[in-house]
């Protein structure tokens, strides 16, 4: 069996662990940026087994430049999506933010005033 047999290459920007919906970026982000062990990663995601985690890491180590670019592109896309969501939040979030502001404003106006003297 080859390392690539563990992966599902759906598109150039979407590589998943075969038989799961988990992208390699999820595993590799935990491994590279969060310094999590393969065992910790496998315990976190119930649809993964330890062999799949090791195969993903090994694929990364064998294709470090290409996979590093893949991860960089994914991180940039994630940041762009977060900014877009912050600039244009979904209606439910807008309602929650408005409600939260109303509650805070009400708490400030209902706070008892301390008299000095």
HELIX and SHEET records of a PDB file:
HELIX    1   1 UNK A    3  UNK A    6  5                                   4    
HELIX    2   2 UNK A   24  UNK A   32  1                                   9    
HELIX    3   3 UNK A   38  UNK A   44  1                                   7    
HELIX    4   4 UNK A   50  UNK A   62  1                                  13    
HELIX    5   5 UNK A   64  UNK A   87  1                                  24    
HELIX    6   6 UNK A   91  UNK A  110  1                                  20    
SHEET    1   A 2 UNK A   7  UNK A  11  0                                        
SHEET    2   A 2 UNK A  14  UNK A  17 -1                                        
END                                                                             
